[in-house]
Structures are given as C-alpha cells and as structure tokens.
Amino acid sequence: MKNIKIFIALIVMSSLSATAQNKATESADKHFAKFEFVQAIAGYNKLVENGEGDTYVYSQLGEANYNIFNTVESERWYAKALETSEDAEMVYKYSQMLKANEKYQEANAQMERFAQLKPRDDRAKAFKSNPDYLPSILDKAKEYTIQNLEINTENSDFGGAVYNSQLYFTTARNNARRNYGWNDQPFLDVYVSNILTDGTYQEADPVKGDINTKYHEGTVTFSPDGNTMYFARESFFEGEYEKDSISNTKFSVLHIYKANRDGDKWRNVESLSLNNSSYNVNSPALSADGKTLYFQSDMPGGLGLFDLYKAPVNEDGTVGEPVNLGDKVNTEGNEKFPFSSSNGTLYFSSDGHLGLGGLDVFYMSEAGEAVNVGVPVNSNVDDFAFTVNEETGEGFVSSNRSGGKGGDDIYAIKRLVPCNVNVITTVVDNDTSNPLAGVSVKIRDAVGRVVSTQTSDANGKVEYTVSCDKTLEIAGVLEGYESNTISFAGSKDKEALLLLNLNPIDKIIVLDRVVLNPILFDFDKSNITQQGAFELDKLVSVMKKYPNMIILAESHTDNRGPASYNERLSDRRAKSTVQYVISKGIDTSRISGVGKGENEPKVDCKSNCTEAEHQTNRRSEFIIVSGNPSEE
C-alpha cells in the first residue's frame, strides 16, 4: 500500500536513535526526512556500496523500502539491521514483509520474537493466543469474486464510493500536479467515473468544483441524500503545518472536510470541528442513515498508531465529540478505512489483527469479534478501502497485490453465496456448568492438521469459521482439569453452538491408579503419538496438582508375536512415556517406567483372543506409588 501512506504523518520515521546519524548519512537523511524515499534509498545504497553500511543505514533502507512497499528490499534490509538490533517495531514490520513475500513460517518466527520483546502488546497477545491462525483464513469458503477495474492506471488508484451511478475515487493520475517525493507520482485528486448500464466505466475526470487542490485529497463519503460530500485533504490547504528547523521540511496532517452539491459541482468547502493541527483525522465514512461519522485518527489517547472513531452528526450538520471504537476493533497497530454498510456492519482494514500480510479487511461479527473477510478480498499485501452494497452484494476493495496495473488498484467485488459456519465452542466445568476461561483449545481438521490454537475468553468461548462441509476436532486443555475432545460434523447453519465439558482432574484418580484413555502407539513403534500426548497431558496435570505424587508407568502388550520381543517393545514404550512426562516439567524422581510385555494380561484369553480383548491387554497403566491424595 505504498501510496496510502501519503496520508500518514509519520510520528517516528525510524526506531533507532538520531545519534546513529552522521556526516556520511546527512544527504540521505534529508531526503528521508522530506519523505523522498526513492532518493533516500539511492543515498543509503551508495553508503553500503562504499562500505559505510551499519545498523542505522540498514534500518533506514528497510524503513524507506517499507514505505514504498518494495517488500523484497525491505525484508532484506530489515533482516540485516536486526542482526544487531532488538527493536520490537522493526521486528514486527520485518514479519509483515515476510508475510508479504509469502514466507509465512519465517514470519511466524519473527512474531514469536516480537511477542518476547513486547509481550503486553495486543498484536503479540493475539498471535500467542492463536499462532495457527493462517488456515482459519485460507480454508474458509470464498465469499466474493474480485476483478481489476478497467479505469485503473499505472499510478495509484484507490477508494470507491458510488452515488447516483457514479464512482468517486482517489488517484495519482493527474499529471497537471507536481510529483510527490514519497513515490515520484503526482499528488492525489478525487476523480469520478460514470457507471454505464452494461456495468462498464466511462473515462474518469476530476470532480468539478472546489474539492481538488494542489495538495492531496483522499477518500470520500456521501450523506444519504447525496447533497453533502465528506472527504480528506491535507491541512496545508488551511495553512496548518509544522516545520522542521533542521531540514526546513513542512509536515502537514490530514483533515476531514465537507462540501455541498451545486449542480454538477461541489462548493462551500468547510473544515470539520474534529480537525486538529496536531494529529490526523481522515478516511471519513457515514453510516447509512447519515447520523454517525466514522473515521481514523492518531489523536492522543488511542490504543495504537491509528485507531477508528465515531462521532454523531447533528441535525444542523455539526459533528459531536468523537468516541474511540474500543479494543475489540482497535489494536496497537493500524486500523483504517472504516465503512458502515446499510445493515450496520462495520468493515475496516487492519495490520494489528491476525491476517495474511499488510492491511487485511475485517468486519465486526454479531458477537463483537473482528473477523477476517478471507481470500480473495485479502492477499499477502495491503487490502483496504472496502465497501459493499448489502442488497446487491457488489462493492469495491483497493489493493497493491501483484497482477494489477500499478501501485494501488481498485477491484470490483461481487458477493457469492458461500456456506460458512461460525463454530462457537463454550468450555465449561462438567460439575458446575460454569464457563472456563484460559483453556487452551486446539482445533484440527479431518486429517489432524492444527488449524487454530486459541484460548477461551472470560465466557469460556472460542470461535472458528469454516466451510459448512468441513469436519473438526476440538480439544481443550486446562491445568486442574481432564483434557477432553469433541467433534463437529459440519453444518449448513450460520452458527453452530458446541459445548466442551472438562472434568476436574481428580476424577481420573481411581483407587491407586491414574486412569487415562488407552495410550495408542503406531504399529511396532514406541514414539509418542499426538493422541498419546493428549492423554499423557492429563497425567502431567494431575501430577502438577499433587506435587507429592509418584507414578510407576507400566506398559503392556497383547500376546501376538514373540514374548521376548513384546517385552523389549513394551519397555521402550514405557521409557518413551516417562520421557514425555519429564519433558513437561515433572521431576525425574517422580516417575519411572517398566515394560511388562505380555506377562500380565487383563483378559487371559490365551490364543483365542478377540480384537477387543487384544486391545484391552495392549495398555498403559499408571500406578500411584505414593502421594495418593485420597489417602491423605
């Protein structure tokens, strides 16, 4: 999204200290300070070629390429800078560039690093609570088709507001404007194109009247009657800016204005009372009834870099006090480009919620959760300025994905009728029916692949959206409780409500045994399987609850095969079992194992055993040697 950053007043251009600058970097730094990133990159590259590269130069190259969305170069230089830096925001941006380049495994490794550096950050918490989030986005049934518009150019084109069969959008195609140093493209203007009855678009022209200036203009929204337009514009227009005393660079912010329709022109431009010379207020979006104005801002008191806000629009046209949309919507990253549809659904773009890379489009569900719209609306790069007509299912999204005509492009979307079901699982205490918070829930697909790892919220809930015909296995683990698994067989309903009951861990203590479900091993193997690990975690949980408990693990086989071989196999399995439990933090002195082979069958069926009897004999038993809580 290299051109949308035009609308961001960069509060911190580099995360490194200014003391890292020196005489050699002075020329490149001046270009950087003026947002002239193309020239800055050339200057920093020259320093590297001359052997003068260091952490500061590498980080500036990473940041400059990030700002013009040269993802390959940005990834390269961030990686180089982070060899000697532990700057958390740089690590986060590095992970974003890796995702943009479809290196998801490496991106997740950097998110782990970021979470260690900033564990209290909302983005870190979201990742740690669901590190396996990607399949949940990629495996959803596609909800939209997407098509590049013929009116796009090789420069930046984005946005898409329709009124009276006309498409209004923002573009850098006006060559009558001087170029902007950020990306060497013309300053942005608002254009309009007539939508013909066959669905094609006429050649676009600048909107008439007083909207466009020699400065940047941004996305627009209309009042219900179409007679008032709200739009973004640089504060230079009002003579409001700050000037850097060293570089003499003038820094503006973005403001929201409104204008009245006068025939085919727009007149009487007026600045909104929301505007402030100290921060950005932009990307306006009116609710369908025209009574609420949504927008993005980096005003003080927000949760992240840019937050989404709403403000009432009074009957006299004035705008009331803004209200932050809260931490369900906003994160410590960027939330941008709000859109409120006719049924009141809020859509927006975010790089703080878990997504495919860069900005992804989300909507707020009825349960108040941010839901990723999925592919093909979202991609591994920036996807933003989403709008949709809920009645026709048609709308627009902007993106700088590969395969476009250049820079940011506008794409037409059309809603399909997919079958997705939102699986809402509530984890409860089986004895009290009270919801359990903090439960680690793993969701697997039909082939056992982990598609989501989440932690139940204060109401014991986790949510996962999947195609209607998909089956799932949902497992919950919580210290002090017996782990449990339930299955979901698919549903054509919009929502499926499931209940996952967990028994208090004491229930698996029966007399002198800890009783688990059978620990299954692959044929002729002794390694712990996924199923075995799930069961053994119950043993770990009860041993942690009762720190004086000492366990003897016995492994038994059926009587098929030579007795000596069965004894060796059972001994290996017992040792693997013990090693797994020790690896989970149980002291070696508290558990031992022995292989019994076929010597102590549960069912003495000799040579006439049924398959069920063989299974009964092929078992693991966990004997409480001491520390049995029922005897204390």
N, C-alpha and C positions, 0 to 999 in steps of 0.2 A: 504494500500500500504506500508506495513511495511518495505519491503526491498528496495524500490526505494529511501527511504530517506537516504540510504547509500550514494547516490550521492549528498547530500546536506551538505555543510559546514554550520553548524548552527551558525548563527551570534549571536543570543541571545538564549541561552538554556532555560532560564526561564525569565518570565517577571517581577519577583519580584527582589527586590534589593538584592545584595550579602550580605548585612548586616544581612539578615534573617538567614544566615548560622551560625552555632555554632559548638562547640566541638562535640556535640552529632551527628550532621549530617555529620561530616567530612568524615567518611568512605564511606557512600552512595554517598556523593557529588563527591568524587574522581572517583567512578565508573561512575557516571553520566557524569562527565567532559570527560571521556575517551569513551563515547558513549556505555558503558557497561550497557545497560538499564535493562537487566534481573537481574544482581547483584544489581544494584541501587534500583530496586523495592523491592528486598528482604530486603535490608538495611532500606529503609524508612518504609516498613511494620512493621519491628521489632520495630522501634521507636513508631509507632502508638500502637502496642500491649503493649508497656511499658508505655503508657500514655503520650508520649512525642510528640504527633502529634500537629501541628499548621498549620497556613495558608501556610507557606513556604513548610512544608513537604507534605501537601495535594496537593499543586500545582505541586511539583516535581513528585509526584505519578501520577497526571493527565498527566503531560508532558511526563514522561517516558513511560507510557502505551499508550499514543497517538503515540509515535514514533515507537512502535512495533505493533500498531494497535490492541491493546486489548481494543475494544471500550466500553465494559461494565464497565471495571475497570476505564478506562479513564473518562467516564461520571460520575461515582461515585465520583471520587476524585476531578474533576473539580467542581462538584456541592458543595462539602464540602468546597473547597477553596474559592469559590465565595460567600459563606455566609458572609465572612468578607473582600472581595476584590471586587474592581470595575475595574479590569484590562481588558481593552477592547479586546485585542487579546485573552485572556483566555476565555472571553465570546464568542468570535467568534468560537474558537476551541470547546468549550462546545456545541455550536449549531450544529457544524459539527458532533460531536459524537452522539448527539441526533438523527440527521438525519440518521447516520449510523445504529443506533438501531431502525430505523423506527418510531421514536417518533416525527412526523412532527409538530404537534400542539405545543409541548413544544419547539421544535427547533425554530419555528417562534417567540415564546415569547422571546427567548434569542436573536434572531435577532433584535427584537424591542428594547431590552435593549442595544444591540451593537450599533444600529443606534442612540440612545440617547447619548451614550458615545462618538461616533465618527461620527457625522452627516455629515462631509465632506468626509468621506471615500467612495470610489467608490462602495464598496460592500454594504454599508449602503444605498446609494442613489438608487442602483439597487433594493434592497429589498423594500424600501419605495415606489418606483415608481410602483412596481408590487408585492404586498405581496401575491396575489392569483396565483402565478406562477406555482404551482405544477400541477394542472390539464392540463395546456398547454403542459407539458412534458408527463404526464401519458396517456392523451387521444389521442395523435397522433397515427395514424396507424403505426404499426411496420414496419420499413424499412429493417430490417436484421433478419436472423436467426443466432444463436450462438451455438457453440459446443466446449466443452473442448477437447484439443488435447491429444492424447494418449501418447505423449512423455513428458508430464508434470511429475514432481516429487513432493515429499512432501516438497522439498525446493523451493526456489524462481526461477521461470522461467518467463521471460517477453521479450517483443520486438517481432519482426517478419519481417525480410527483405528477400525477395525472389529474387534470381538471378540464372538463368540457372537451374531451377528445384531444387534449394537447399534453405532450410530455415535456415537463420542465426538468432540466438537469444542469449540472455544473461541468465546465470543460475548460481545457487549456488550449483550445484550437484557435483562439483569436490572435492571429499574427500581427494585428494592429497594436497589440500590447507589447511592452518590453518584456524580455525574458526574466524569469526569476532565477536567482543564482543557485537556489537549492538543487534544481534539476535541469536547468537550462531550457525550461519550457515557458511559454507565455503565462502571465498572470491569469487567474481563473475568472470566468464570467458565467452568468446564468443564461442559458440558451433555451429555446422552445422549438419543438417539432410537432407538426400536425400528424395525428394518427388517422390514417385513411381507413375506409370501411373494410378493406381486404386485410387489415392488420399490419400493413407496411407503414413506414415513417417517411414523411417528406424531409427534405434537407433542412437542417436546423438553422435558426437565426438567433442573434442576441435578442433578449426580451426588450421591448420598447419602453421608453420612459426613463426613470431615474434610478434604476436598480444597479446597473453596471457602472463601475468607476475604473480608474487606473490601478486600483488595488484589488485584492482578492475578494470575490463573492462566493458564498457557499450554498449549501443545500436549502431547499425552500419547502414550505408547507402552506396550506390554504385554509381559510375559515370555511365553514360548511356552505355558505352562500357563494364562495369563490371571489368575494369582493375585497378580501384582505389577504395579502401575502406576507408571511414571516420568512426572513432569510438571514443568513450570516454574512458579515462583512468585517474587514479589518478596521481597527479603531483609528488607523491613520486618517480615515475619512473625516473624523471629528478632531483631528489634530492631537490625539491622545497617544503617547508613546513614551518609552523610556530610552535614554541614550547612554550607551556605554562610554565612559570617559576615556578609556584607553583606545578602543578600536573605532570610536565615533559611530558605531552601529546603532541604528534606531530599532527598537523592539516594540512591536505592536501586540495587541491581543485581539481576540475575536469577540464581536458583539452581535446581538440579535436586533434586527430592525423590522419594522412593518411598513407596508405601503398599501395604498388604496388603488383599486382598479379605476381607470378613467378611459373608457372605451377599450382600445387595444393597447393602452399604455398603463404604466404604473407610476403613480405620483405620490406626493406628500409623505416622503420617507421620514420615519420617526424612530428614534432610538428608544428601546425599552428601558424601563426603570431597573430591570435586573442587571444591567450592564455596570461594569466597574473597571476602571483603568488598571487595576492591579491583577485581574485574572480574566480568563476566557469564559465566555458564555456563548455557546453556539450549538449547531445541529438542532434547530427547532423542529418540533413535531406536535401538532394539535390533535387532541382527541377528536373522535368522530362528531361529538356534539359541540365542539369548539370551546368548551368550558375549562379545559386543562391544557397547559402548555408544558410539554416535556422537553428537556434539553440536557446537554452535557456541560460540565464545568469543572475547573480545577480550583474553585474557590476554597478558602480556608475552611477547615472543619470536616472535609470529606474523608473517605476511607482509603482512597488511593490516588493515582495520578490524575485520572479523570473519572468523575462519578456522574451518575444520572440523577436528575432532579425533576420535580414537577412544581408548577405554580398555577394558581387559579387565574382564569381570565374573567374579569368582572364585566358586568353588563355595559359599562361605559367604555370598555376596551382597554382599561388599565390592567396591569398584571400584579397579582398579590405576592406575598412572601414565598420564596422557594422552600421546598421540603426535599431533603435527601431521601432517595428511594430505599435506603437501608442495605444491610449486609446480605440479604438474600439475592439482591441484584448486584450491588457494588462489591468490588474486591480491592486489594491493594494494587492492582494493575489498572488497566484502562477499560472503562465501559463507555461506549459511544453509540451514536446514531440511533436514538430511540425511535420507535414507531408504534403508535397505538392504533390497532385495527378497529373495524366497525363493531366487533363483539367485545372490545375492551382488552384483548390480548396484547400484552406488551412484548414487542420484539426489540432486540438490541444486539450490538456486537461487543465482544469482549476478548481480551487476551489474558484475563485473570482466571476465568473459569476454564475447566479442562476442555481442550479442543484439539483440532488437528494441526494447528500451527498458525501463528499470527493471530489476527482477529477472526473469530468464528461468530456466526449468527446463532442467537439463543432466543427462546421465548419463556415466559413465566407460566408454569403449569397451574392448574386449579389448586394444586396442593402447595403452591407458593415456592416451587423449586425452579431453578434455571435449567432448561432442557436444551441440549444441542440439537439444532434442526437436522443435522446429518448431511451426508453427501446426496446429491451433487451441489447443493447450495453452498456447503462449506468445502474447503480444499485445504491443502497444506500451506497456503499463503494467507493473504488478507481478504476477508469477505465481509462486506459491510453495506450500509445504506439499504437495508432490506425493507421492502414494502409489499403488501399483498391486499387485494380486494377479496374479503372473506366470502362474498357472494359468488364471484366468478372463479376464484382460485388463481387469478392472474396477478402478476406483480413484477418486481424488479429486485435485483441484487447487483452490487458492484464488486469487482474482484480484479486483482492483478495476477491471476493464475496464468500459467503457460497456455499457449494456443490462442491468446487474444490478439487484438490488433495493435496493442502497445500500451504500456502503462496500465492505468486503471481502465477497465471497460465496464459497460453496463450490459447486464444479461437479463433477458426476459425469462420469467419463471411461470410455470403452469402446474397447479397442484394436481397430483394424481389421487387415486383413491386407494392408498395402500392399506394393508391390515397390520397395524402395530398394536401391541397391547402393553400397557404400563403395569408391570407386575409389582405390586406393593406388598412387601412382606413385613409383618409385625412379629417381633420376637418377644415372647412372654415367659414368665416363670410358670411352669406347669402346675405348681401347687397353688399359687395365689392369683394367677392370670394377670399379674401386674406386668406392664411393659418393661423390657430390659434395655437400658442404654449401654453403649460402649461394647456391644457384641461385635466380634469380627466375623463378617459374613462373606463367604466366597460363593460366587455364582459360576457354575460350569455349564458348558453346552453339552450336546448329545455325545460328543467324542471325548469329553472330560477336560476340554480346554478351559482354563480360568478366563472368563470374560469380564468379570468385575470383582473387585475386592473393596468392600465398604465397611463402615462402622455404623451401627444402628444409632439413630438420633435419640433425643430425650423421650420421644414417644415410642421408642423401640422399632422404628421404621427404617427400611431401606427400599429404594425404588430402582427398577431396571426396565427399560423399554426394549422390546424385542419383537421381531416379526411374529405374527399370530401362529404360524405353523411350527415354531421352534419349541423344543422341549428344554427344560432347565433342571439342574440340581442345585439346591440352595442349602448351604451348610452354615451353621452358626457355632461359634466357639467363644466361651466366656469363662474366665477363671472362677472357680467355685461352682460351675455347672457342668453337667454332662453334655458333651457336644451332640448335635442332632442334625439330621439331614431330611429335607422334604423334596418332593419332585413337583414340577409344573409341566403339564402335558400339552400346553398350548391352549389358546382361547381366541375366539373372534370378538370378544367383548373389548371395549375400550380400556377397561381396567380389570385386573384380577387381584383380589384380596386374599392373601395367604397368611396362615398362622404357623409360626415355627415355635414349638414348645421346647423349652430347656428344663430338664430336671435338675434340682440341686445335686451336687456331685456326691453327696453322702449316699444316694440311692444305689450307687454301683458297688458299695461295700456290703457284701452279703456274708455274714459269719466271718470266716478267716480268709476270705477271698476278695479281690477287686475284680468284679465280673464285667468283662468287655464283650462286645460282639466278636466273632471269630476274626483273628488276625490272618488275613489271606496273603499267601505268598505265590509268586509265579511258579509254574511247574519246575521242579528241580532247582529252584533258586532260593537264596537266603537274604536278598536285599529287601529293605522295607519298601512296600508299595505305597501309593497315595492313600489307598483305603486303610492300610495298616497304620500309617502315620496319623490318620484322623482318629482311629481308635486309641492309639497309644498316647495321644494328647490328653485323653481323659485320665489316663493313669498319671501323667505328669501333673495334671491339675489337682488330683486328689492328694498326691504326694507333697505338693506345694502347700496345700491347705493344712496338712498334718505333717509337720517337719520331723517328727519322731518316727514316722512310719518307715519300716524297712521291708523290702519286697524281694521275694525269690521268684524269678520268672522261669517257668517250666515250658519247654516246647515238646510237643508230641506229634508223631506221625501215624498214619494208618499202617496196616501190615503188608502193604504191597511193596515188593522189592526186597532185597537182602536186608536182614536185620542190622548187620554192621554198617551198611550204607545209610540206613534210616537213622541210626544213632549219630553218625557224623553230620548228616544233614540237619537233624534237629538241634545238634549242638551249635552249628553255625547260625541257625535261625535264632536261637536263644541269645547268642552273643550279639547279633545284629540288633535284636530287640533292646538289650541292655545299653548298647552304644547309642541308640536313638534317644532313649530316655535321658542318658547322661548329657547328650548334646543339647538338651532343652534346659539345662541348668540344675539337674539333680546330682548331688554329690555321689561319687563312685562307691562310697561306703554304704550307700543306702539301697543299692540294687545289685543283684547278682543273677546269673542265669545258668541253667543246666539243660542239656538235651536228653530226653528220656527215650527217644526213638519210638518203637512200637511196644515197649515193655509194659506200659500201664494203660491199656485201652479203657476207654469209658464204657464201651459196649464190647463185651468179649464174644464177638461173633465168629472168630477164627477165620475159616476160609469161605464162609457163606455170608459175608457182609454185603449189605445193600450199599448203594452210593451214599445214601443219607447217613448210614452208620459209619462209613469211611470218613465222611465229613465231621461227624461228631468226634471221632477218635483223633482227627487231624486238627489239633487245637493248641492254644497257648493258655496257660493258667498263671495267675499272679497271686501268690500266697503271701499273706501278711505275716512276716516272721515276728515282728514286734511293732509296737506303736499303734495297735488297733484302737481307734477312738471309741469303739463300742465296749471296750474292756477297761477304759479309764474311769 
